[in-house]
Amino acid sequence: MITLHHLEQSRSQRIVWLLESLAVPYQLVRHQRDPKTKLAPRELKQIHSLGKAPVIEDGNIVIAESGAIIEYLLDTYGDGSLIPETKTEKSLYRYWMHYAEGSLMPPLVMSLIFSKIPESPMPFFIRPLARKLMDGVKQQFLTPQLHDHFAMIDNHLAHHQWLCGDQITAADIQMSFPLLAARPQLHTEHHANIFRYLEQVEQQPGYQNALCVVGPLKTL
């Protein structure tokens, strides 16, 4: 049986969604973040040397990285499901599978980290300077980047029901985490298609099952 190491409020939520959608038996090992650092616990390093989640174990096979896990599960247990068939859709599928972590997540994570820096322990007289510095970086660098990302995604979804066409694929599962986490940064007047898309995501039976297993995802 597959073992999924799940870290609370992490990318591993979408692996639960995939496993539920494939109806593959699995056992869930829950890991809690350190209450002070918010980092993964040290025991995860006993499973994978980087000590991060998600990680799955399938017999003697240990796989980390969401995209690699998704590909392995589909290749091994998917029986052709959640993968597009046409050449055009496969091209979109490959793009969105890599885009989620390669392009969209880095500025989202940086934005989250920068927003937390002024809250970290530091001398009171440094705090205003730190906040000003972080605000400047977000306004000059991160916010414009995210604006371009969200505009591109929304424009694409204006012409596609799902990311790769008329049917949901694993690319939608891969992209669900960054878009759901970033929803507070979206604007209904500018990103109506993303909001419509996220409503579709939340109506999926596999996603609903995942919520019952690991709970909702907190926003960034």
Disulfide bonds with the S-S distance in Angstrom:
none
